[in-house]
C-alpha cells in the first residue's frame, strides 16, 4: 500500500522523542515500511529518516520564538502547513492517508481527498479538534481511538467504531530479570503539570525511596517551581536521555510511578516499563486501568501521594516475569500494525462502511 502519514508538528519526529506521540508516529511509519508498504511521513523539519519525510513546517514548539508572539506564530505556521498539505494531497497517488496529528484541518478537509483517510484520536476532546471532527462529513473517513477511555470520551461527538491500542517495539525494551542493586523507583515522561511528577516525588518521600527522573522539561515554570526545589541526592533528575540510556534506567528500577493528572489517553510509558519487567504503581485515571492487571500493576487513588506510596510498596512484590509477559501479549506494536493494516485494507476496498459521520 502507498500510505501517507500526517504527523503532529509541534516537535520533529526524531530521537530523543519529545513525547509519546512523536515516538508512536516514528514507530508506525517504520513498522509499516518494514512490511513492504511505501510510506511518506508529512512532518516538521529535521524529522527522521529524511529519505521518507516530506517536511511541511518548521517545529512549532515555543522554545525558539518569543513568548509574546509564539502562540500566534505557531498557530499560523500549523494552519498554513496543514491547509497547503491537504490541498496538495488531492493530486497525490496514495492509497490511504493516516492522520496522526492533533489538528482540526486534516479532519475537517477530509472530503477534499480522493483517497480514504483514517484519523487516530490520541487525546480526549478539545475545542479545535472537536470542531474539526463535527465538520467531517467525508464518507471515506474513519476515526480510531487509542483506548476505550478515549472512545467513550468522544462518544457524544462522533461514533468511534474502532479501538486500536498503541503498542511498543518490545525489542527496544529489554527484559531485566532483576532490578539494579541500588534500589530506586523511576518516573519518566514529559515534565509538565498534567503528568504529575510532583505527586511521584511526594510518594517517594513518604516511603523514603530514591526516585530517578528522566524526560524533557516541557514546562520550565513548572519544573523551576514544583520540581527543582525538591531535588536531592535521593530525588535525582537525570535529564532527557537517549533511548538506550532511558531503557537501562527504567529496567533497573524496583517500580515505575505513573501519575497522570488528566485523563491519560493510553500511557506508552506504562507499556515500556512493563516490557522491561518493571511493575507499575499508577493513578487509576483515563486508560491506565485498561493497561494493567493485578499481576503487573497496582492502582492508586488519583492525586493521592499516600495512596501512590502504598501502591509503590505493593508493586515491588510483583513478579517481573509477569510484567514482561503482559507487555508481550497486550502491548506489542506488531499487533497494532496488524490491526491498522486490516483497517486500511477494508477502507481501500470499500468492504466496510467507515464510521465517520459526526454527531
C-alpha positions, 0 to 999 in steps of 0.5 A, a space after each residue: 500500500 502507498 500510505 501517507 502519514 500526517 504527523 503532529 508538528 509541534 516537535 520533529 519526529 526524531 530521537 530523543 522523542 519529545 513525547 509519546 506521540 512523536 515516538 508512536 508516529 516514528 514507530 508506525 511509519 517504520 513498522 509499516 515500511 518494514 512490511 513492504 508498504 511505501 510510506 511518506 511521513 508529512 512532518 516538521 523539519 529535521 524529522 527522521 529518516 529524511 529519505 521518507 519525510 516530506 517536511 511541511 513546517 518548521 517545529 512549532 514548539 515555543 522554545 525558539 520564538 518569543 513568548 509574546 508572539 509564539 502562540 500566534 506564530 505557531 498557530 499560523 505556521 500549523 494552519 498554513 502547513 496543514 491547509 497547503 498539505 491537504 490541498 496538495 494531497 488531492 493530486 497525490 497517488 496514495 492509497 490511504 492517508 493516516 492522520 496522526 496529528 492533533 489538528 482540526 484541518 486534516 479532519 475537517 478537509 477530509 472530503 477534499 481527498 480522493 483517497 480514504 483517510 483514517 484519523 487516530 484520536 490520541 487525546 480526549 476532546 478539545 475545542 479545535 479538534 472537536 470542531 474539526 471532527 463535527 465538520 467531517 462529513 467525508 464518507 471515506 473517513 474513519 476515526 480510531 481511538 487509542 483506548 476505550 477511555 478515549 472512545 467513550 470520551 468522544 462518544 457524544 461527538 462522533 461514533 468511534 467504531 474502532 479501538 486500536 491500542 498503541 503498542 511498543 517495539 518490545 525489542 527496544 525494551 529489554 527484559 531485566 530479570 532483576 532490578 539494579 542493586 541500588 534500589 530506586 523507583 523511576 518516573 519518566 515522561 514529559 515534565 509538565 503539570 498534567 503528568 504529575 511528577 510532583 505527586 511521584 516525588 511526594 510518594 517517594 518521600 513518604 516511603 523514603 525511596 530514591 526516585 530517578 527522573 528522566 524526560 524533557 522539561 516541557 514546562 520550565 515554570 513548572 519544573 523551576 517551581 514544583 520540581 527543582 526545589 525538591 531535588 536531592 541526592 535521593 530525588 535525582 533528575 537525570 535529564 532527557 536521555 537517549 533511548 538506550 540510556 532511558 531503557 537501562 534506567 527504567 529496567 533497573 528500577 524496583 517500580 515505575 510511578 505513573 501519575 497522570 493528572 488528566 485523563 491519560 489517553 493510553 500511557 506508552 510509558 506504562 507499556 515500556 516499563 512493563 516490557 522491561 519487567 518493571 511493575 507499575 504503581 499508577 493513578 487509576 485515571 483515563 486508560 491506565 486501568 485498561 493497561 494493567 492487571 493485578 499481576 503487573 500493576 497496582 492502582 492508586 487513588 488519583 492525586 493521592 501521594 499516600 495512596 501512590 506510596 502504598 501502591 509503590 510498596 505493593 508493586 515491588 512484590 510483583 513478579 517481573 516475569 509477569 510484567 514482561 509477559 503482559 507487555 508481550 501479549 497486550 502491548 506489542 506494536 506488531 499487533 497494532 500494525 496488524 490491526 491498522 493494516 486490516 483497517 486500511 485494507 477494508 477502507 481501500 476496498 470499500 468492504 466496510 462502511 467507515 464510521 465517520 459521520 459526526 454527531 
